[in-house]
Amino acid sequence: MKETKRRTFLKRVTAVSAITILNPNITLGTIKKELQGHPSGQIILDSNHLSVAQRSRRIVVNLDTGWGLPGVEGLEPKEFVDAYMEYLTGIDGSQVDSIWWCWGEMNYAPYPSKILPANLQYQKWLQQGKDPLPIVIESSKKKGIEAFYSFRINDSGLGGAGTVLPSEGWIKWSMIEKNPHWGQPSPFWPSPFYHYNFAVPEVREYKLAIIREVVENYDFDGIEIDWRCGYGCLPFYHKWENREHLTEFMHSVREMLQERARKRGRPFLLAVRIPENIEGCHYDGIHVERWVEENLVDILVLGCKNFDVDLDAFKRLTAGTHIKLYPSMDDHHRASGYEQPSIELYRGVASTFIQQGADGIYAFNWYPVPIILDSRANPEQEQLRRTALCEMGSTETLKFKDKIFVTGRRGGGGWPETAEYFYKNTCAFAQLPKELSNNQSEEAYIFLRIGDDIDTSADKIEQISLRILLSDVTAIDLPWEKRISKPVCIARLSSRDFNEPPTIDLISQLRIRINGVILEQPIINDGWIIYPIKAVLLAQGSNVIAFRLNDRNPLEKGRVTIEKLELDVRYTN
């Protein structure tokens, strides 16, 4: 049935009496509020709001402070905040323009809350009457840095980071434990992980009350709702048909922020983090088209760790609007096959995102470790991150620097490789791995995006290499001397961590084309098949890599699989 553009929303949700306050010393009346009736259609934003939303954000850092970083309870809140601010913005050449402070899984708080318990790591501060949030806001204003509060909207209801008590195991404050019908068990993590079901009206009211407490008491520039967090915001196998519940919730949040903006005399921005393609949004019950159409958001953060973000589709969707697009790069739940990323990889991904029209780069889970906790820091990884924070947000600082451009793989970071229960974090629509046909009349096509204009920069390029990693299950019983190498690590925490190296004979059977041009014979290095590439063969943007196997038995059941595909570009710097 065709949906109309304007709908009648729920006029009033009054079921707040079912909410059981997490802190037993607080009465229900402290947060009992009714949702206002929702006018159907578009939210009207004034010119000041639109202007503020348009500010430059070269790099947005989602700073995950909520895990507590054991040891910080011995610090003063100002010392803690200042160390992070200095780390992210004090680097010479830092491109960090916005920091989004994430204080946990939305089941505890670092501030004096009437709804949530205190995070274990920050209880000492709160007992001393010290609240870190005003310090964050004051420090951000002094440095001219935008400050958001980030909500991981669907925490693990009976557990979660930072909630472990030494003597009690999982913390017993959970609302789902008190109201079992509010949640559903995680299909991915074992008990006691549960997640909130936003089809339940009391859940939406409860979450709105938590957001309202922060919005009304702290002068942040905006908030982020991270829909990527958690596994099931809506009933499994029924998410898209329940999409109205998430849209209704987004209307509630937007209207609340507009009310707060009117009272304080300046805009209160709203960002959301969603899957990296529109199909994935639909899979998870996110009707992003309506959110855009009805002005429910100012910023879309796209994905988690996937290198293949469908920015083209989101650019079309948001054309003519004020909405900004920020693809995400995750340095903890990393992309499959790239668990130890190089600076060249980060440059390649950032260059490609910007070339596709991203408004900036969103750095997630980078865990910068300030000097006050330097015993926990990995010097090499910290230097890589600091370098990336000075380069990723601008084509000028990425120009003529070595890069690696890659095609994404499914799964990674410990997440499933299929979207059985949810799409978010799975990269389930990625191109790799991909099997090749044994029929030489068939080709397989892989699309590789390149952010740099390599052809016009040929005089500044030293070397270009196309690197391919294959698996061949038909070679599994052959001796190593008949294969191109011993097994090579594909990825970690995946369904297959090592490849099945193909036979030496396969190299002569393999035909590769780039944008229709047949490549010369490759060399083999440490199990990788490597082709030298001329700059003239490459296009800025999308490139087609075609694979064909000649002289194979078409009846052979075993297949050759493309595991990884990379383009390594080295400049003469």
C-alpha positions, 0 to 999 in steps of 0.5 A: 500500500502506498504511504502518504507523505503526511501522517497522523502521529500518535496523539498522546502516550500516557503509559508512563506509569509502567516506568520503574525508576532505576534509582529506587530512591527517586519517585516516578513523578520526577520523570513522568511527562506526557508526549505532546501530540505530533503535528503531521508533516515537516518540522519547520527550521528557522534560518539560524538553525540552518546556518548553524547546521552548515558549519564546517566539520572536517573531522568529527570524533565520537569520543567513547569516554563511557567505558570508564578507562579504569584509573580515571577515578583518581583524576579530577574531572577537569584534568580528565577532560583537558587531557582529551581536549589537548590530545584531539585539538592540541596537535599541530594541524588537528582537523578535529572540529567537533567532539561528540562525547559518548558516556556509555550505553545509556544505562548509566550516567556520568552526571547526577541523574534522577533516572540512571545510576552512576557509572562505576568509574565516575561515582567518586566524582559525583559523590564529591559533587563534581559533574564533568559535563559542564567542564566539557561544555566550557572547555569546548567553547573556549577552544571553539570546538562543537560539542555534542552528547552522543546517546547509544540509544539501545544498550544491552539491557541486562549488562553493558560496558562499565556496569560491572560491580565487583561483588554482584556481577552484572548490575541490577539496575536494568529496566528490562529486568523490572519490565521484561516485556520492554526487551528482547534477548540478543540473538548474537550475544549470550545471556544476560544481554537484552535490548529494548524494543521501541515498538513498546510505547513505554520504552520510547517514553523512557528513552525520551526522558533520559534524553530530556534530562541531558538536554534541559540541564546541559548546554550542548550544541547538539545530540547524536542518537546512535541507532547503530548500537544494540541489535534489535530496536524493533522486533526481529523479522518485523522491523520494517513493518514497525518503522513508524515507531522509530519515526514517531520517536524521532519526531518526539526528540526533534520537537523536544530539542526545538522547544529547548532551542526556543528557550535558550535562544539558539539551535539544538542540533540533532544527528543520527547514526544509521547504516551506510546504505538505504537498504540497510536502513530499511532492513533495521526499520529506519525510514530515513527518507521520511526523516529527511523529508520531515526535517527530523535530522541535521546530520546523518552519520553513515555506517560503522566500519564499512569502506563501501558507503553509498554516499551517492544514494544519500546525496540524492536523498538529501539534495536541496536540504541542509542535511550533512553527511559523515561516513564513519571509520571505526578503529576498534570494531575494524573492517574485516581483513584490516584489523591492523590498519595503516595510515595509507589505508585511512588516507585511501578510505578518507579520500574516497569518502570526500571524493563522493561528496562527504561533508567530513569524516566521522572517527569512531572508537579511536580511543585516544589515550592521553599522556595521563594514561600513557602506560596503556598506549601503543606508541605506534598506533597512537602516532598513526591516529594523531597523523590521521586526525591531521590529514583525513578531513581535507583533500589538500592534506591528503594530496600526493600522499601514499594510499591504499584503496580497498573493496570491503568485506562482509563481517569484521570486528566480531560481528556476523557476516549475514543480516539474519537479525539486523543489518547494522555493523554486519557489512552484509551487502559488501562485495567480498568474498566473491566466488568465481565461475569455473565456466570461462564464458562467465566473468565476475565484476568487482567495483573499486572506488578511487578517491584520487585523480591518479591519471592526471597525477601520473608524473607524481606517482612512483608505483601502482599495484593491484593486489589480489588474495584468492582462495582455491578449495580445489587445491586443499589436498595438494602439496605446498610446492604446487601452491603459490604459498602457505596460508595467508591471514585474511582476517581475524574473528571471521568465518575463515581467518586464513585462505586456501592458497591456489595452485601455481597453475591457476595464475596462468588461468586467471584473466584480470581486466581493469575498466575493460583493459586486460592486465599483463602477467602478475608476480607472486609475493607472500601469497598475494597476486600483484599486477603492476598498473599504469595510471592511465587505466584508472578513473577517479571514482568507480572502477570495474575489475573483471575476473575470468578463469580460463581452461577450468573444468566447468563441472568442478564443484570447488570454486576460487574465491576473491578474498581481498582486493587492494590498489596500492598507490605510492607517490614520489614524495 
